[in-house]
Amino acid sequence: MNITNTIKYIGVNDHDIDLFEGQYTVPNGMAYNSYAIIDDKIAIMDSVDARFTQEWLDNIKAVLGNRKPDYLIVQHMEPDHSANIENFVKTYPEAKIVSSSKSFTMMKNFFGDDFADRQVVVGEGDTLSLGTHNLTFITAPMVHWPEVIVTYDSLDKVLFSADGFGKFGALDVEEDWACEARRYYIGIVGKYGAQVQSLLKKAAALDIKTICPLHGPVLTENLGYYIGLYDTWSSYRAESEGVVIAYTSVYGNTKKAVLKLADKLRENGCVVIVNDLARCDMAEAVEDAFRYSKIVLATTTYNAEIFPFMREFLSHLAERNFQNKTVAFIENGSWAPMAAKIMKGMLEKCKNLTYTDTTVKILSALNEESMSELDALADELCGSN
């Protein structure tokens, strides 16, 4: 794949992986992107996962022919991008490694070697000339590791964005960008919205025509759409108006309440998404919670606590800085309902949450009173659209 006449794609597709980072389902695989900038001097942008060493080295040779790279630029030290640094050094012993000082510390941890004899340490605003291509390095700490840099090529106006603007999915599969990019962002980067905002402000000063991320497709058209989504996600604004109902149910009574509420909300004109936390993809449920403007949390009191899947779900929200939402509760308990109190307590450190006046309390099964509360909650949620 040619990014430009002198920038070539040399990454790989992974269709053998079952769980990315040991937790995210990736039915369409993953791409580990790497790029070659071919000029008077040659720079390789990042490496790939350890399982694709030979394919990556073969890709380098295929685009370079008899030439050899002068630099390996390491933007991010997660092993899916850095695993082949040592193999690169063995294959090209005269090449230098360009990276941040924190990256070289991490290399020592990963490989037992910080490659001191070939280090080129770069920081904010430092540059590297390859000939006609002049690269500028921009620090991006905690997007989403502390050592991260991104790289801007002023000749072709390309931003090499590290894990920014990445998505799940291999490049040989057609799928909607936003869905899997959103799940990727919220799951992996979501905690670091302030740091992403800082990087977006730096990027706004650049004339960018192409974005080359370390996962997912190269972005060349309608960049305002992708940057706009990143701005929305990283500022924790609701992307869409709608109500997410996330629930757990032991014997089906809480589920009955949830389905009745969903019907009432739809009758009132609301967009409604229902997630059974015991059965759905947890990452998809977390994605929905951040995407939509309102959420209803419905669960049972369980061992004087809340049902485990709800506890896990709320932990995911809280650790990713869940904020700027309207939140409602449905609790069920046969003798001492405590679920609403516990759920609200788990969200106490989340910012700018607005709680509905109505909390639905179910004592084992729906009755006239709790049905009336469902009506009131439906009116409250849809009435504030």
N, C-alpha and C positions, 0 to 999 in steps of 0.2 A: 504494500500500500504506500503510495506517495502522498505525504502530507503537503509538501511543496516540491519543487524541483530538486531541492537539496536536503530536505528532511524526510526520512523514510521510517515507516513503522516496522519494528522488529520484535514486537511482543508475541504472546502466545495465548491460545484459548485452552481452558481447562474444563473438560466435561466429565472428569472422574471424581471431582470433589462432591462430597455429600453435604457437609456443613462448613460454611465459610466462618473463619475464626471460631470454629467449634460450636457455633450456635445458630447461625442464620442459614435457613434452607435456600438453596440456589438451584432451582429446577432447570434453569437454562445455563448453568455453569458460571464461570468467571473468566474475565480477561485480565491478564497481567501485562500491562503495556510498557513498552520500552521503545525508544526512538534513537535514530542516528542522525546527527547533523553533520553533513559532509561539506567541508570547505578546505581552505589551505591546511587547517588542522581539523581533526574529526573528534566529535564528542558523542559519547553514548549516554543517553539519559536513562539512568536507573537500570536495574536488572530485573529478574523474574523469580518466581517460586523455585525452590530447590528441585522439584520434580521435573523441571523443564530445562535443566542445564544445557544439555547437548542441543536441543532444538533452538534455544536462544543463541548459543555460540554459532550454530550453523546459520541462523538468520543474520547475524553480524557479518559473517564471512560472505554470505550471498549478496549483501548490498555493498560491501566494501571491496570485494575482489581481492586484489593483491595488496591493497592498502591496509594499514593498521590504525586503530584508534589511538589518539593522543590523550584523551581524557575519558574517565568514567565520572559522570556527575551523579552524586547520590543525594536525592532530595529528601528521602524518607527511609528510616531504618527498620520498618516492619519487615519481617522475613519474607513476605510474599513479594517484596521489591528489592531486598538487599541480600538475599541468600547466596547469590552468585558473585559477590564481590571478590571473594578469595579465588574462585575459579577464573574470573576475569583477569586477576593479577597474575595467576600462573600462565594463562594463555597469552597475555600481553604484558610482559614484565617491564617494558619501558614506559607504559602509560601511567599517567598521574591520576589521583583520585581527588575530585573537587567536592567539598562538602562543608557543612558547618562544624564548628568545634565540638558541639555536643554529639554529632554523628560519629566523630572519630573516637570519642569516649565509648560510645555504644559498640563500635567495631571491635574495640578491645574486649568488651564483654562477650560479644557473640563469637569472635574468631580467635581471641587470645593475641591479637595483633592490631595495632592502630595504624599500620602502614606508614610509619613516620617518615620513611625515606621517599615517599611519593605524595605526601599530603599537599593539597592546596586548600587552605582554610579560607572560607568566604563568609561574609556577613552582610548585613543590610546595605544595599546600594553598591556592593562590589561588582566588578565587571570582569569579563573574560572575552578576549577577541579570538575568534577562530579564523579570521580573514575578513570576509565581508559580513559574516554574522558576528554581531556583538551581543553578548549575553549579560543581562543584569540580574543579580540575585536579590531576592526579597525574602526576608525572614517571615515565617508563618508559625510561630510557636503555638503549640496546643491546637493545631488544626491537622491532626488531632494528637500528635506527639510533640514533645518539646523541641526536638532538633530540626523540625521541618523547614525547608526552604522551597520556594517556587522560583521559576526562571523565566525571564522574558527575553525573547529574541526580537530585537528592534528591526531587523531586516525584513523578515516575513510576518512580523507583528503576531507572533505566536506566544501564548502563555502556557508553559508547562506547569500544571497546577497541582502536582503531587496527588494526594487523595481527594482534593477538592474537585467537585463536579464529577465525581465517580459514580458508578452504579453497579448493581449486581448484573450478571449476565455476560455470556461470551459474545464476541463480536460477530460470530457467524449465525446468530439467532436474531430474528426481527421481533422486537417487542417495544411497547410504549416506554419512552425514556423516563417520564416523570414518576410513574408508579414505583419502579425499582430504584431509581435515584433517590426518591423520597424515603423509602424503607432503608436504603443504605445510609443516607445522611442522618436520619433520626436515630437509627440504631447505633451507628458508629461514631458520628461526629456531634450528635445532637446536644450533648452536654456543653459544648464549647461555642455557643452562639456568639458570645462577646468577641471571642478571638476570630471567628469567621467574619463578623462585622468589620473588625480591624483590617483584615486582609482585603475585603471588598472595597474598603475606602482606598487602600493602596492601589488596587487594580483599576479603580475608577480614573486614576490619573494616567493610565496607559491606553494606547491605541491598539486594541486587541481585535484581530480578525479571526483567530483560531484558538481554541482551547484544547490542549492535549493532556488529559488526565491519566492517572495510573490505572484506573479501571474504567471500562465502558467506552463508548464511541468517542472519536474525535469530533468536537463541536465546531461547525463552520458557518452555520446559518442561524439567523434569528437569535443571536447571543443574548439580546436583551431579555428574552423569555427565560433562559436558563439562569442568568444572573438575577433576574427578578424573583424567581422561585427561591434561590439561595438567600436573597435578602429577606423574603418572607419567613423562611424556615429558621434562619439564624436570629431573627428578631422575635421569634415565638408568636407571630401573628397568626390568626386563623387563616388558612388558605381558602376554605370553603365554608359557607353557611350550612349547618346541618347538626343533627343530634346523633352522637354515638352512644349506644347502650352496651356497656360491657358488663357481663353477668356470669355468675356461677349458680348452679342449682343442684341440690342433692336429690330430692324426690320429685321435682318438677313443678312445685308450687311457685317458686321464684320465677322460673321460666314462664309460667302462665301469666304472671303479672307483667313481665317484660314484653311478651308478645302482645298483650292487651294494650300496654302503653304505646308500643310501636304502631299498632293500628290506629290508635287515637291521634298520634302525632302526624301520621300520614294523612288521615282524614282532615287534619287542620292545615295541611299543605307543607309540612316539614319534610326535608330529606332525612332519612333515618338509616343508620347502619347498626346492625346487631351483631355482637361478637360473643359467642360462648367461649369463655376463657379456658375451659377445660379441653376444648376440641379444636379451636382455631390456631393458626400460626400466631404465636405471641408477638412476634415482630410486626406482623400486619396489624394486630390490634393496637399496638403502641403507635404505629404510623397513623392509624385512624384518629387516635386520641389527639395527636398534635395537629392533624390536618383540619379537623372540623371545630366549629365554634363552641359547641356544648357537649357535655358528656353526662350520662346517667350511670352511676355505679350501683349495681344491684348484687347483693350477696347475703349469705346466711351467717349468723353467729355460729362459730365452730370452735369447740374446745375453749370457750370464753374468749375467742379471738375471731378472725374471719377466715373464710375458706382459703386454702393455700394458693390456688391459682389467682385469686383476687389480690392476695398479699404480694405475690410475685409481680403482678401487673402494676400495682401501685408503686412498688419499689422501682420498676423500670421508669415510670413517669417521674417520680421524685428525683432520681439520680440524673435525669436528663433535663432538669430545670423546667418542668411542666409549668405553664403560666398563661395568663390572659384568657381564661376560659370561664364559662358558666358551668357549675357542677351541681348535680342533684344526686340524691341517695334513695335507694330502696333497700330496706333491711328486713330480714326475716329471722324470727326466733320463736321457739315454742314456749320458752319460760323466762328467758332473760335476754331480750334482744339488745345487742351492743354494737352491731356491725357498723351503723352509721357513725357512731362516735369514734370507733377505731379507724375507719376509713378517713374521716376528716383529720384525725390526728396524724395519719401518715402523710397527709398533704400540707401540714401546717407550715412547712418551710417553703412551699411553692408560692410564687408571687402573683398578685393580681388575679386571684380566683374570686369569682362571685358565686355565692351559694344561693340556691333557690329557697324561697320561704317554705315550700312544701317538701317534707320528707315522708315517703310512704313507709308505713310500718305494717308488716304482715305478721300476724301471730299464727304461724303454721300454714294457714291457707287464706286466700282472699275472702273477705267478707264485705258487708255493705260499707263499712267505714273505710276500709283500705281501697275499695273500688272508687269511692268518692275522692280519696286522696290521689288516685291515679288520674281522675278527671281534672283535678285542680293542678296537678303537675303538668299534664299535657297542655292546659291553657297557659300556664306560666311559661313553659318553654317555647311554645310557638308564638305566644303573644309578645315575646321580646325580640322577635326576628327583625 
